[in-house]
Amino acid sequence: MEIMTEIIDAERLSPIFKIPDTMKHSRVEVTIRPIEETKPKVNREALERFRRSFNLKDHLKQKLAEGVQFDFDAQKVIDGTETEEEMQARFRAEKKVWAEDVAERARSGEFD
C-alpha cells in the first residue's frame, strides 16, 4: 500500500476541512493512504440456521407455485446452487426491505 505524507500550511486545507483556530496559522502533516472498501459479508452459517428454522426453501416453493415473482433467482436458493455473490446481493436487498419496513411501521406508530 502506498502512503503519502506531506507537511503543508494549514490554510491550504481550509477549502476542504474546517481548520481549528489553534491550527490555522501553523504547518500540519497530512497523510494520504488508500482505503479498501469491502462490502460486509453475511455470516453464511447464521443465515443457514435461520433458513432451516424458517424453512425458507418450502416457503419459496409455495410462493413460486402461487405465482409470486422475486427479484432474485428463487429456484437457485431452493436448489442450493446460489453463488456467494448472488447470496450477498440478495441479503443486501433483504436488509434494505427490512429497514424500509421498520421505518414505515415507525411512521405509522405501529411500534408505540
C-alpha positions as CSV (number, residue, x, y, z in Angstrom):
1,M,0.0,0.0,0.0
2,E,1.4,3.4,-1.0
3,I,1.2,6.2,1.6
4,M,2.0,9.8,1.0
5,T,2.9,12.2,3.8
6,E,3.5,15.9,3.4
7,I,3.9,18.9,5.6
8,I,1.9,22.0,4.4
9,D,0.4,25.2,5.7
10,A,-2.9,24.5,7.3
11,E,-4.6,27.3,5.3
12,R,-4.2,25.2,2.2
13,L,-6.7,22.7,3.7
14,S,-9.3,25.2,4.6
15,P,-11.3,24.8,1.3
16,I,-11.7,21.1,2.3
17,F,-11.6,20.9,6.1
18,K,-12.7,23.2,8.9
19,I,-9.4,24.0,10.5
20,P,-9.4,24.6,14.2
21,D,-8.3,28.1,15.3
22,T,-5.4,26.6,17.1
23,M,-4.0,25.2,13.8
24,K,-4.9,27.9,11.3
25,H,-1.6,29.7,11.2
26,S,0.7,26.6,11.5
27,R,2.1,23.8,9.4
28,V,0.4,20.4,9.6
29,E,1.3,17.0,8.5
30,V,-1.1,15.4,6.0
31,T,-1.1,11.6,5.4
32,I,-2.9,10.1,2.4
33,R,-3.4,6.4,2.0
34,P,-5.9,4.4,0.0
35,I,-8.6,2.5,1.8
36,E,-10.0,-0.8,0.7
37,E,-13.8,-0.7,0.5
38,T,-15.2,-4.0,1.3
39,K,-18.8,-5.0,1.5
40,P,-19.8,-6.7,4.7
41,K,-20.0,-10.4,4.4
42,V,-23.1,-12.3,5.5
43,N,-22.3,-15.0,8.0
44,R,-23.4,-18.0,5.9
45,E,-23.7,-20.3,8.9
46,A,-26.1,-17.9,10.7
47,L,-28.1,-17.4,7.6
48,E,-28.4,-21.2,7.0
49,R,-29.5,-21.7,10.7
50,F,-32.2,-19.0,10.1
51,R,-33.2,-20.7,6.8
52,R,-33.5,-24.1,8.5
53,S,-35.6,-22.7,11.3
54,F,-37.8,-20.7,8.9
55,N,-37.9,-23.4,6.2
56,L,-37.1,-20.8,3.5
57,K,-37.0,-23.4,0.7
58,D,-40.5,-24.6,1.4
59,H,-41.7,-21.0,1.7
60,L,-40.2,-20.1,-1.7
61,K,-41.6,-23.2,-3.3
62,Q,-45.1,-22.3,-2.1
63,K,-44.7,-18.7,-3.2
64,L,-43.4,-19.7,-6.7
65,A,-46.4,-22.1,-7.0
66,E,-48.7,-19.1,-6.2
67,G,-47.1,-17.1,-9.0
68,V,-45.1,-14.7,-6.8
69,Q,-42.2,-13.1,-8.7
70,F,-38.9,-12.4,-6.8
71,D,-36.1,-10.1,-7.7
72,F,-33.6,-12.9,-7.3
73,D,-33.5,-16.5,-8.6
74,A,-35.6,-18.3,-6.0
75,Q,-35.0,-21.6,-7.8
76,K,-31.3,-21.3,-7.1
77,V,-32.0,-20.8,-3.4
78,I,-34.3,-23.9,-3.4
79,D,-31.7,-26.0,-5.3
80,G,-28.8,-24.8,-3.2
81,T,-27.0,-23.5,-6.3
82,E,-27.0,-19.8,-5.4
83,T,-23.4,-18.4,-5.7
84,E,-21.8,-16.4,-2.8
85,E,-22.1,-13.2,-4.8
86,E,-25.8,-13.8,-5.5
87,M,-26.5,-14.6,-1.9
88,Q,-24.7,-11.4,-0.8
89,A,-26.7,-9.3,-3.2
90,R,-30.0,-11.0,-2.1
91,F,-29.2,-10.4,1.6
92,R,-28.3,-6.7,0.9
93,A,-31.7,-6.3,-0.8
94,E,-33.4,-8.1,2.1
95,K,-31.8,-5.8,4.6
96,K,-32.9,-2.7,2.6
97,V,-36.5,-4.0,2.6
98,W,-36.4,-4.8,6.3
99,A,-35.1,-1.2,7.0
100,E,-37.9,0.3,4.9
101,D,-40.5,-1.9,6.6
102,V,-39.3,-0.9,10.1
103,A,-39.3,2.8,9.0
104,E,-42.8,2.6,7.7
105,R,-44.0,0.8,10.9
106,A,-42.3,3.5,13.0
107,R,-44.0,6.3,10.9
108,S,-47.4,4.6,11.3
109,G,-46.9,4.3,15.1
110,E,-47.1,0.5,15.0
111,F,-44.2,0.3,17.5
112,D,-45.7,2.7,20.0
